[in-house]
Amino acid sequence: MTAPPDTPTDQDAVRRRLIAAVIEELRPMLQYDSGDIELAEIVGDVVRVRLKGACVGCGLAGQTLGTVRRRLMEVLGAPIRVLPAPLP
């Protein structure tokens, strides 16, 4: 029996936990510079994160997203896109 299309599988849950763990691993680096990051959503191979504090409007925000992407690719072993989440 297979899961309905919109039902998360165990593999999806493991992937989400790995992504969340990477975000938590990188947060202290940003918090040290008065910024922060949180996981907003995961849709397919797109991870959306919300930058906070000093990271909002920072000229290095693109590099921060690149660092998150590279680390996620190391952990997941698959291509992934990291994008800023739209403002609430």
Secondary structure, DSSP 8 states (H G I E B T S, - for coil): ----TTS--HHHHHHHHHHHHHHHHHHHHHHHTTEEEEEEEEETTEEEEEEEETTTT-TTHHHHHHHHHHHHHHHHSS--EEEE----
